[in-house]
Amino acid sequence: MIDNFMYLVCLMDALMKDEYKTFNLNQLPPKLEDYYVLHWQRMGMTEVENRFKVLVIYTIKEIQTPIPKEAIADILETDIDAVETVLNSWYQYFKVEMIEEEMCYNFYHLSFRSYIESRQELEQDKSIFKEVNERNFQYLNSVSF
């Protein structure tokens, strides 16, 4: 049934935090990708009030390289605390690495990146990806190298 170690890692983390305390474990999806879909839904990521969380995750996907939370905040024109809250709530999906004395974030596993890439094709998410790309473009043009 479970064909991926990452699935176990994500699932065990969710169970430890009681995210699935009202969930029938017999209804768990058989594959990691299906778990991502389920988790995305359970976290309410399709709800309007969670749009900012989606923007943070999609920004990390679109940058495609480890990025400091300060840069994410600059791109999204928000404060760092708001970005940090999202990163903390989705911590099991991101790896943190020190690059030039900055904590940078990237996807922990390629399968989650693939899942996010697949969302780019969904009609309801196309406008969010367009917005993220426009913000990235503006940010990169404003940064002097």
Buried (B, 14 or more C-beta within 10 A) or exposed (E): EEEBEBBEBBBEEBEEEEBBEEEEEEEBBEBBBEBBBBBBEEBEBEEEEBEBBBBBBBBBBBBEEBBBBBBBBBBBEBEBEBBBBBBEEBEBBBEEEEEEEEEBBBBBBEBBBEBBEEBBEEEEBEEBBEBBEEBBEEBEEEEEE
